Amino acid sequence: DRYVHEVEDEADEMFRKDYATLFTYYRGSVFNAETIRFLLLAQQDNADLFGIDHIHYGDVDDDNENRGFKHLVKVIRDISIAIGKPVLLVAHLRKLDKRRKALLPSMDDFHGSSDIGNISTDGILLAPAWSMSASRPGVSPTFFGIPKARDVGGTRLVALCEYDWRTKSYGDSYTLGREEKPGEFQPLPTAAVPFWAHHHQPLSAGSGATTNGGV
């Protein structure tokens, strides 16, 4: 018990020191476009980034759910532009066909209106890398992709990294690759690694040796 209290005290001190500006708002009985508009405008001078987790918890004031979510996302986009602060929006994906072999879902796979992906400025997609072997116990290989980036352009590159279940965080390093064939992760050769990929690491022997997503 003493050890637990020491860890909790250390965690509290860390949050006070390093995350003093992290605030969480838990939705009430109503969480619609007007609620979100009020919160973003009220806190615009107190935050550098807003995160909404997730958009499908929002209430839509429309009999047509797709049209309602389109309006909700558009309101968030317009306010973000007006106040000059980015909004990180988490969204559910449709239930994917189990026969599908793609490493990552697409922007069209967001649940509900396709306008969720169309209106967003950037898109980040991730999925469990079931076909890859973990480097050690307690971690889960994960694929990341950025198919949409309005300012610099999207990319076909796929990043393989590991999620640590003990620390609830992703590792600092990753392996860049491409999906040359459906469900197949092909790591980039050293000569093809972009100059900006400072944390890229080649796959080591025994780490993710299986690359066929159909396995």
URBELWO-V862029 format. One line per field, one symbol per residue. phi: phi as a letter, one per 20 degrees, with the letter a starting at -180 (. if undefined). A space follows every 50 residues. Layout:
# URBELWO-V862029
phi = ???
This chain:
# URBELWO-V862029
phi = .fffffffffffffffedcfdeccdegefcbdgfffgfffffdfedcebd cdccffefedebfefffffffffffffffgffemcfcedecfdffeffef dgfcfdfeeffnfffgfffffcccdbbfegfdeffafnccfcecbcfcbf fdnfbefcddcceeffelbeffdbdebcefcgndedfffgfefffeefdf cffefndmfedefee
